[in-house]
Amino acid sequence: MIYILAFGGLALLLASGDLMVRGAISLAANLGISPLLMGLIIVGFGTSAPELMIGAEAALTGSPGLALGNVVGSNIANVLLVLGAPALIAPVACDRQGVMRHILVMLGVSLIFAGLAFGGVFGLQQGLLLLALLAGFIWYSIRDHRLEIPPVLDMLKTDVALGGIGGRTRSNLFSAAMVLGGLAGLILGARLLIDGAVAIARLLDVGEDVIGLSMVAIGTSLPELATTLAAAYRRHADVALGNVVGSNIFNLLAVMGVTATIAPAPVPQRFLVLDLPVMLAAAMILLAFAITRRPIDRGAGSAFLLGYAIYMILLYHSGNV
């Protein structure tokens, strides 16, 4: 029953997040909101909505370790799994305009996050700092279009993100109902997933952060994985990189920022030894591809997936010592 509870909550979470994003895009298009604001804020927050709801719910129910694991685990999965899998179908280009700036921002945010983690806890002060950085990132992105997320904007213009359904075909009332329904589903799905994940952690005698780093992180990365696989199949694999970079920035700043302002999240020692170094290494590998302007081809994609499998094995063993 606890597995049914967890996976049922995950399914509801993913479906509700998709419903909310579609409704928000349709509503924004009807209201004439610029594509930049639509792509950066609506899609950026929308794709991180499952992680955000899980973080808030975990903090409110006294399981902040699960939220921390979900954020770090999702960022690792986004790079190694979400970029590795589509590269087996079609190369992921790393030479698009603005890619270097986006990756540098992601790496900078990751380094700040790691520095805060070495303080031993994400509390109110750390949460407010992360949210302030998020506000600064959004403000600067709007002010300087060079920092917009072009692949995210591309997604808004293609049937990869919209599933072939144009954003202007729905009424404002119906679009608003989609947003509210999606939000309600996110809240319920997060509650079910958190309850199930905590029960699974106790049953397997592993830490909640380990469940967050593995099962919950992979689950909340499924929308990005599905989108990038569909994009690669249609020979638009370059969409994947911007989607991953934008999602990782929002995960670290928005999700952990909100979680830490609700309840303190202690940082386990293993995070500092294994998980944070893997997250930083993944970001630096992306930077290396951007500097050399080499695409992530089938060989690199296979290496990404192998690296993720090795990380999962190390994570399992570290959670059972």
Residue pairs with C-beta under 8 A, 6 or more apart in sequence:
2 196
2 199
2 200
2 203
3 196
3 200
4 196
5 192
5 195
5 196
5 199
6 192
6 193
6 195
6 196
6 197
6 199
6 200
6 215
7 196
8 192
8 196
9 188
9 189
9 190
9 191
9 192
9 193
9 194
9 195
9 196
10 189
10 193
10 216
10 219
10 220
11 189
12 185
12 188
12 189
12 192
13 50
13 53
13 54
13 185
13 186
13 189
13 190
13 193
13 219
13 220
14 50
14 189
14 219
14 220
14 222
14 223
15 185
15 189
16 181
16 182
16 183
16 184
16 185
16 186
16 188
16 189
17 46
17 47
17 49
17 50
17 182
17 186
17 223
18 182
18 223
19 178
19 181
19 182
19 185
20 46
20 49
20 178
20 179
20 181
20 182
20 183
20 185
20 186
21 42
21 43
21 46
21 47
21 49
21 182
22 162
22 163
22 165
22 167
22 178
23 170
23 174
23 175
23 176
23 177
23 178
23 179
23 181
23 182
24 42
24 46
24 175
24 178
24 179
25 38
25 42
25 43
25 156
25 161
25 162
25 167
26 167
26 168
26 169
26 170
26 174
26 175
26 178
27 172
27 175
27 176
27 179
28 37
28 38
28 42
28 167
29 38
29 167
29 168
30 167
30 168
30 170
30 171
30 172
30 175
31 172
33 42
35 153
35 156
36 141
36 142
36 145
36 148
36 153
37 142
38 156
39 148
39 149
39 152
39 153
39 155
39 156
40 138
40 141
40 142
40 148
40 149
40 152
40 246
41 138
43 152
43 155
43 156
43 161
43 246
44 149
44 152
44 246
44 247
44 249
44 250
45 52
45 250
45 254
47 223
47 224
47 243
47 246
47 247
47 250
48 247
48 250
48 251
48 254
48 255
49 186
50 186
50 189
50 190
50 220
50 223
51 70
51 71
51 74
51 220
51 251
51 255
52 254
52 255
52 258
53 186
53 187
53 189
53 190
54 66
54 67
54 70
54 190
54 193
54 194
54 216
54 220
54 255
55 67
55 70
55 71
55 255
55 256
55 258
55 259
56 67
56 190
56 258
56 259
56 262
57 187
57 190
57 191
57 194
58 64
58 65
58 66
58 67
58 70
58 194
58 212
58 259
59 67
59 259
59 260
59 262
59 263
59 265
60 262
60 263
61 194
61 195
61 198
62 263
63 194
63 198
63 208
64 122
64 259
64 260
64 263
64 264
64 265
64 266
65 207
65 208
65 209
65 212
65 265
65 266
65 268
66 194
66 197
66 198
66 201
66 208
66 209
66 211
66 212
66 216
67 212
67 255
67 256
67 259
67 265
68 122
68 209
68 212
68 256
68 259
68 265
68 267
68 271
69 208
69 209
69 210
69 211
69 212
69 213
69 216
69 217
69 275
70 212
70 213
70 216
70 217
70 220
70 255
71 251
71 252
71 255
71 256
71 259
72 213
72 217
72 271
72 275
72 276
72 279
73 212
73 213
73 214
73 216
73 217
73 218
73 275
74 217
74 220
74 221
74 247
74 248
74 251
75 110
75 248
75 251
75 252
75 279
75 282
76 213
76 217
76 275
76 278
76 279
76 282
76 308
76 311
77 217
77 218
77 221
77 308
78 221
78 224
78 244
78 247
78 248
78 251
79 244
79 248
79 282
79 283
79 285
79 286
79 304
80 282
80 304
80 305
80 307
80 308
80 311
81 218
81 221
81 225
81 304
81 305
81 308
82 221
82 224
82 225
82 228
82 240
82 243
82 244
83 92
83 228
83 240
83 241
83 244
83 286
83 296
83 301
83 304
84 296
84 300
84 301
84 302
84 303
84 304
84 305
84 307
84 308
85 225
85 228
85 229
85 232
85 301
85 305
86 92
86 228
86 229
86 231
86 232
86 237
86 240
86 301
87 232
87 237
87 296
87 297
87 298
87 300
87 301
87 302
87 304
88 298
88 301
88 302
88 305
89 229
89 232
89 233
89 237
90 232
90 233
90 235
90 237
91 237
91 295
91 296
91 297
91 298
92 232
92 237
92 238
92 240
92 241
92 295
92 296
92 301
93 237
93 238
93 241
93 295
94 241
94 286
94 289
94 290
94 292
94 293
94 294
94 295
94 296
95 290
95 293
95 295
96 150
96 151
96 238
96 241
96 242
97 150
98 146
98 147
98 148
98 150
99 241
99 242
99 245
99 290
100 287
100 290
100 291
101 146
101 147
102 147
102 149
102 242
102 245
102 246
103 245
103 283
103 286
103 287
103 290
104 287
105 137
105 147
105 245
105 249
106 245
106 248
106 249
106 283
106 286
107 280
107 283
107 284
107 287
109 133
109 137
109 248
109 249
109 252
109 253
110 248
110 252
110 279
110 280
110 283
111 280
112 133
113 130
113 252
113 256
114 276
114 279
114 280
116 122
116 126
116 129
116 130
117 267
117 271
117 272
117 276
118 267
118 272
119 126
119 267
120 266
120 267
121 264
121 265
121 266
121 267
122 256
122 259
122 260
122 264
122 265
122 267
123 260
123 264
123 265
124 260
124 261
124 264
126 260
127 256
127 257
127 258
127 259
127 260
127 261
127 262
128 257
128 261
129 257
130 252
130 253
130 254
130 256
130 257
130 260
131 253
131 254
131 257
131 258
131 261
133 253
133 257
134 250
134 253
134 254
134 257
137 249
137 253
140 147
141 147
141 148
141 149
149 242
149 245
149 246
150 242
151 238
151 239
151 240
151 241
151 242
151 243
152 242
152 243
152 246
154 236
154 239
154 242
155 161
155 227
155 231
155 239
155 243
156 162
156 167
158 236
158 239
159 165
160 227
160 230
160 231
160 234
160 236
160 239
161 227
170 178
193 216
193 219
197 208
197 211
197 212
197 215
197 216
198 208
198 211
200 211
200 215
201 207
201 208
201 210
201 211
205 320
206 319
206 320
207 268
207 319
209 268
209 270
209 271
210 315
210 316
210 318
210 319
213 275
213 315
214 312
214 315
214 316
224 240
224 243
224 244
224 247
227 239
227 240
227 243
228 237
228 239
228 240
228 243
228 244
231 237
231 239
231 240
232 240
241 286
241 296
245 286
248 283
256 265
259 265
270 318
270 319
274 314
274 315
274 318
275 315
278 311
289 295
289 296
289 300
296 304
